Amino acid sequence: MDIQQFQRLPVMGILRGVRKDILSSLTETVIRAGLKTVEITMNTPSAGDLIRSMTDISGGRLAVGAGTVLSVDSLEAACDAGATFIVCPTMIEDVVACCVSRRIPVFPGALTPQEIYRAWQAGATMVKVFPAKFFGPAYFKEIRGPFSDIKLLACGGVTPDNIQTYFKNGAAAVAFGGSIFRQEWLTESGLSSIEQEIRRLVQAGSLPSEGQKAKADE
């Protein structure tokens, strides 16, 4: 994973329960919609094969990582499959330590100030605040008060209507999953709906370029 590229479009898709027969069409769909970063959760059947296949299909057009990594064994399986970043639902010390030592971008989950601080001190690339939807964007502003240097990823409840509010309140990135990757849409006939919704989220979440920022500040 190229962190600088991710920061230019800080939107991550979470795929859980996807089937291999839809993977090729789905990969092209998310690329066409403008998404650059996707994780496949390790509790998806044949997750390693799916990560390997999506990486091959995308041909460098997507950063493909592994989510729901709960152990070092799961981490090893993800890395063997070619995952370029790791996401955990909570702070798992040996997984994070292993990622840090290998310089693999890692996004451990946390919620409380203590958990967030602990994950950041352990070497998190960003701390995944989950589930964000129960606290909302205002929570990020409060957390960023004492922890202004900590990079936070909002996961859960992010929509095209509130994504910029999350960014304005201090989120460095956002993630989405089942709200767009719905099981009923993970079919050939449902891909157009997935593409439309990803496109809306990506367009709403695109950060202004430095030139646009400068122009806006004039």
C-alpha positions in Angstrom: 0.0 0.0 0.0 1.2 3.5 -0.9 0.1 5.5 2.0 0.5 8.8 0.2 -1.8 7.6 -2.6 -4.3 6.4 0.0 -4.2 9.9 1.6 -5.1 11.4 -1.7 -8.3 9.3 -1.8 -8.7 8.2 1.8 -11.7 5.9 1.2 -11.4 2.2 2.0 -13.9 -0.5 0.9 -14.5 -3.6 3.1 -15.5 -6.8 1.4 -16.9 -9.6 3.5 -18.5 -12.8 2.3 -17.7 -12.2 -1.4 -17.8 -15.2 -3.7 -15.0 -16.0 -6.2 -17.4 -16.3 -9.2 -18.2 -12.5 -8.9 -14.7 -11.3 -8.0 -13.5 -10.5 -11.5 -16.6 -8.4 -12.4 -16.6 -6.8 -8.9 -13.0 -5.8 -9.1 -13.5 -4.1 -12.5 -16.7 -2.4 -11.1 -14.9 -0.9 -8.0 -12.0 0.3 -10.2 -14.4 1.9 -12.7 -16.2 3.6 -9.8 -12.9 5.3 -8.7 -12.1 3.3 -5.6 -8.4 2.7 -5.0 -8.3 0.7 -1.7 -10.1 -2.5 -0.7 -9.7 -5.0 2.1 -11.1 -8.6 2.1 -11.9 -9.8 5.5 -10.1 -13.0 6.7 -13.3 -14.5 8.0 -14.5 -14.7 4.4 -14.3 -18.3 3.0 -11.1 -18.7 0.9 -10.0 -15.2 1.8 -6.4 -15.8 0.9 -7.4 -17.0 -2.6 -9.7 -14.0 -3.0 -6.9 -11.5 -2.0 -4.5 -13.2 -4.4 -7.1 -13.2 -7.2 -8.2 -9.5 -6.7 -4.5 -8.4 -6.7 -3.9 -10.3 -10.0 -7.1 -9.0 -11.6 -6.5 -5.4 -10.6 -2.9 -5.4 -11.9 -1.8 -2.6 -9.6 -4.9 -0.5 -10.0 -6.1 -1.4 -6.5 -4.4 -1.6 -3.1 -5.7 -4.9 -1.7 -5.4 -5.7 2.0 -6.7 -8.0 4.6 -9.3 -7.2 7.3 -10.5 -8.9 10.4 -7.0 -10.1 11.1 -7.1 -11.6 14.6 -3.9 -13.5 15.0 -0.3 -13.7 13.7 -1.3 -16.9 11.8 -4.0 -15.0 10.1 -1.5 -12.2 9.4 0.9 -14.7 7.8 -1.8 -16.1 5.6 -2.8 -12.6 4.5 0.8 -11.7 3.7 1.3 -14.9 1.8 -1.7 -14.1 -0.3 -0.2 -10.7 -1.2 -2.1 -8.4 1.2 -0.4 -5.0 1.2 -2.1 -3.7 4.4 -3.7 -5.1 7.5 -6.9 -4.1 9.3 -8.0 -5.4 12.8 -11.3 -4.9 14.6 -9.4 -4.1 17.8 -5.9 -3.7 19.1 -4.1 -7.0 18.8 -0.6 -6.4 20.1 1.4 -9.2 18.4 -0.3 -8.5 15.0 0.4 -4.8 15.2 4.0 -5.4 16.4 4.6 -7.8 13.6 3.3 -5.3 11.0 5.4 -2.5 12.5 8.6 -4.6 12.4 7.9 -5.6 8.8 6.8 -2.0 7.8 3.3 -3.2 6.7 0.6 -0.5 7.1 -1.7 -1.6 9.9 -5.1 -0.2 11.0 -6.0 -1.5 14.4 -9.5 -0.8 15.7 -10.2 1.3 18.8 -13.0 3.4 20.3 -12.2 5.0 23.6 -9.5 7.6 24.0 -7.4 5.1 25.9 -7.7 2.5 23.2 -7.0 5.0 20.4 -3.9 6.3 22.2 -2.6 2.8 22.9 -3.0 1.7 19.3 -1.2 4.8 18.0 1.7 4.4 20.4 2.0 0.8 19.3 2.7 2.0 15.8 -0.6 2.1 14.0 -0.6 3.7 10.5 -4.0 5.0 11.3 -6.4 4.0 14.1 -9.7 2.7 12.9 -12.4 4.2 15.1 -15.1 1.5 15.1 -18.1 1.6 15.2 -18.0 5.3 14.4 -21.7 5.6 13.6 -22.8 5.5 17.2 -20.6 8.5 18.1 -20.7 10.5 14.8 -18.3 13.1 13.4 -18.4 15.2 16.5 -16.5 12.5 18.4 -13.6 12.9 16.1 -13.3 16.6 16.8 -13.2 15.8 20.6 -10.6 13.1 20.1 -8.4 15.3 17.9 -8.4 18.0 20.7 -5.8 16.2 22.9 -4.6 13.8 20.2 -4.0 16.2 17.3 -1.2 14.0 15.8 -3.2 10.8 15.7 -4.6 9.8 12.4 -8.1 8.4 12.6 -10.1 6.3 10.2 -13.9 6.4 10.6 -15.5 3.0 10.0 -19.2 2.5 10.2 -22.1 4.7 9.1 -20.1 6.8 6.6 -22.3 8.1 3.7 -21.9 10.6 0.8 -23.9 13.0 3.0 -21.7 13.0 6.0 -18.2 12.0 4.7 -17.0 15.6 4.4 -18.3 16.3 8.0 -16.1 13.4 9.2 -13.1 14.9 7.4 -13.8 18.4 8.7 -14.0 17.0 12.2 -10.6 15.3 12.1 -11.0 11.9 10.4 -8.0 11.3 8.1 -9.8 8.5 6.2 -13.1 6.6 6.1 -14.1 3.0 5.4 -17.4 1.5 4.3 -18.6 -2.1 3.9 -22.0 -3.6 4.0 -23.8 -0.4 3.4 -22.6 -0.6 -0.3 -21.3 -4.1 -0.6 -24.7 -5.6 0.3 -25.1 -9.3 -0.1 -28.1 -8.8 -2.4 -25.9 -6.6 -4.7 -22.9 -9.0 -4.8 -24.3 -10.5 -8.0 -23.9 -9.7 -11.7 -27.2 -7.9 -11.7 -26.4 -5.9 -8.6 -23.0 -4.5 -9.7 -24.4 -1.4 -11.3 -25.9 -0.4 -7.9 -22.6 -1.0 -6.2 -20.8 1.1 -8.9 -23.3 4.0 -8.5 -23.0 4.1 -4.7 -19.2 3.8 -4.7 -19.0 6.6 -7.2 -21.2 8.8 -5.1 -19.1 8.2 -2.0 -15.7 8.6 -3.8 -16.9 11.9 -5.4 -18.1 13.2 -2.1 -15.0 12.1 -0.3 -12.4 13.3 -2.8 -10.1 15.8 -1.0 -9.2 19.0 -2.8 -5.8 19.2 -4.4 -3.1 21.5 -3.0 -3.8 23.9 -5.9 -7.5 23.9 -5.2 -6.8 24.5 -1.5 -4.6 27.5 -2.3 -7.2 28.9 -4.6 -9.9 28.5 -2.0 -7.8 30.2 0.6 -7.2 33.3 -1.6 
